[in-house]
Amino acid sequence: MTLTLKLLAAAAAPALLLTAVPAAFAAERPDTARVALPGDVLPGLSAHAVRTGAVAATDRISVAVSLTPRDSKALDAFVAQVSDPASASYGHYLTKAQFAARFGRSGADVRKVTDYLRSQGLHVGTVHSGNLLIDASGTAAQLRKAFGTTLSTWKDSASGRSFYANDAAPSLPGSLGALVSDVSGLNSRNQLHHQAPASVSPHNGPGGGYTPAQIKGGYNVSGTYTGSGQQIALLEFDGFQQSNITTYDSHYGLGSTAPTVHKVSGGSGPLGGGQVEVELDIEVLNAIAPAAKITVFEGPNSDAGEVDTYQAIVDSGIPVTSISWGLAETQRTSSNISAVDAVFAQGAAEGLSFFAASGDSGSDDAGNGGTAVDYPASDPYVTGVGGTTLTVTSANAWSRETAWSGGGGGKSSVFTIPSWQTPVQKSQGGGKRQVPDVAALANPSPGVSIYSEGSWGQVGGTSAAAPEWAAFAALYNQQAAAAGKARLGFANPALYQASGTGFHDITSGSNGAYSAAAGWDFTTGWGSYNAATLATKLLSQ
């Protein structure tokens, strides 16, 4: 699966001699029936693609093996308490070591899985923090033996794009069935897309799109707070050119330092069509929180690359992440969603904030004439960010705001409504998670001013809105640190308890199936932020 641009202090299990592993594994469970992972296969493949052959037996493929958390109900309960401003546990986040000890798999469980993988000839890489994700790689023949499924090559009937996919659900020995929830990397069908209009309107100079002063003025960002001492992560599946960022920063006098690049699993490869959007993400963060330190996590655009990149961000402990890449829930496998959700749950338990673009196709995120929402914006541990059209005065103050027609929103087909969202439960929601939670400037007209690929232009999309909110979280964390308060962490419980205070409530506009209304709605959630008043409200909770 490829994403579209809109991802324990326990040590890895000790390596064992390959010749000893099969015997060790067989000694523990000598005769075990295999158990399938039914959600780990693309549905209806033959209806949309033509099989063209088999993956060569010697082709090497990387996979990410996700393990089920210990006591997931207790994990959900812990996150609910640690993220609730009304709880005595609020802000008492877990360290990586504490998370691993409490909710990760035991060392013995991890060894069972790694021993099995090695017994099938696979190379075992990193066992990530939390003891819930194991990287491995091997040939197609070794993967077929390990997971009991063949890999075929396919050609998409609509796009003509070639990809590979597993013919049947992967399976594992019964002794491992309860430990493993997903094997990412067995297909390359879908790529994540960046949630931004593909075209950038060119201009001679930065005259098109809102400037940093207009964005900060519209959202009442004080010059006192710049994100100093704070860190923000960006999840990306493409790269950028620092020269473009430097030109932008210099023109607006931002003084931002160059981002750090963290390449995951070899990185995202050569610069591609997502470069504009990556540079948009960085420049929007610099516009609002110019002193914050940015780390760009670049990973392969695949389902295994997605899981690994999110896990790398959680492993880093960076408090705030902006996500502009996603895919409709209906275009993913259920096990892939479960694997990514487990990473977000670990991040929430450790006090990390995730802000994800809700999509740029309105209420029809899948583009098939129905209604669907984008993932990961729909994840219950993520703050989904919708889109607006923002108008500012000549003095750069907020004037009015409407729902942008392209802003994603609606009800999840996967997740039930979380407890913190039930006070605003809508009848159209059918008891499911409702998206988005909040919103910000996204309409490409006016859009935001950026410098990319050697020229000025304006661009929009909810991929502009997500970093606008991530920047606010960094500004808030700066204020919270100065006041001796806990950082924001998983933001939704606190945002919903604010009950609209500190938000611009957006009551007009539509995203297709849904219309804006007073209070929370499916187009803009609670609305956009008034940075000063929302920060004050959150600090007082």
Beta strands, then each sheet from edge to edge (+ up, - down):
strand 1: 4-5
strand 2: 34-36
strand 3: 49-54
strand 4: 60-67
strand 5: 123-127
strand 6: 133-139
strand 7: 151-156
strand 8: 162-166
strand 9: 171-173
strand 10: 180-184
strand 11: 192-194
strand 12: 201-203
strand 13: 231-236
strand 14: 260-263
strand 15: 293-298
strand 16: 320-323
strand 17: 325-328
strand 18: 353-357
strand 19: 374-375
strand 20: 383-392
strand 21: 398-403
strand 22: 410-416
strand 23: 432-435
strand 24: 438-441
strand 25: 448-452
strand 26: 455-459
strand 27: 503-504
strand 28: 528-529
sheet 1: 19+ 17- 1+ 11+
sheet 2: 2+ 9-
sheet 3: 3+ 7- 8+
sheet 4: 5+ 6- 4+ 10-
sheet 5: 12+ 26- 25+
sheet 6: 14+ 15+ 13+ 16+ 18+ 20+ 21-
sheet 7: 14+ 15+ 13+ 16+ 18+ 20+ 24+
sheet 8: 22+ 23-
sheet 9: 27+ 28-
end
